[in-house]
Amino acid sequence: MRELRLPRRTAAVATHQGRHDDLDLTYGAVGAFAARNDLRSQNLVEEVYLVGPRDTDRPKRWRTLVT
């Protein structure tokens, strides 16, 4: 376990699992959720790579937070 510090804000967050080829689908899901719940962007969209290519060569283990 490790601490993850993000700027204080209300955020829609999703964990994308696997290859980054379809990361856009996770972005779309976060955007749709934000729109349905009237959440406004502060122009801060980010990816946090929890487990990625630098950690393992097994894409099924990759985990990326999309906020």
N, C-alpha and C positions, 0 to 999 in steps of 0.2 A: 504494500500500500504506500502511496505517496500523496502528499498534499498538493492540491492544484489551486492556485489563486487566480481568480479572474476579477476584472473590475466589477464593482458593485453595480448591479442592474437587474432588471427583469429580463429573462432570456428564455428563448425556446432552444432546447438542446436535444440533439439526437446522436446516437452512436452508430456510425457506419461500420459495418463488418465486411472485411474482405478487400478485394482489389479496388483500386481507385478509379477504374475505368467507368464505373457507374455512380461515382460520388455525386454527380449532378442530381440523381434521383433522391438522395438524402437531402440535398439542398432544397429541392422542390417540396419535399414533405415538410421540412422546417418552415419554409415560406408559406405553404398552405395553412399550416397550423397557426402561424403568426397572424395571417390575414383573417382567419375564422375567429380568432380571439382578440382582434383589434390591437395587436401589439405593434408598436412602431419601432422602426430601425433607427439606431443612433449612428448608422453608417459603420458599425463595427460587426463585421461578419468574419468569423475566423475558424480555422481548423486546428485542432489540437491532436497531434499524433501520439496516441497512447502506446500503440505497438505498430510498427511499420517496417518497411524494407531494411532499415538499419538494424532492426532488432531480430528479424527472422526472414528467411527466404520462403516461408510458407504463407502465401497471401490469405489463406483462410483464417489465420490468426491475427491479421491486421485489424486494428481498432482505431477509428478516427472520430473525435467529437466534432460535430458541426454545430456552431452556435450562431 
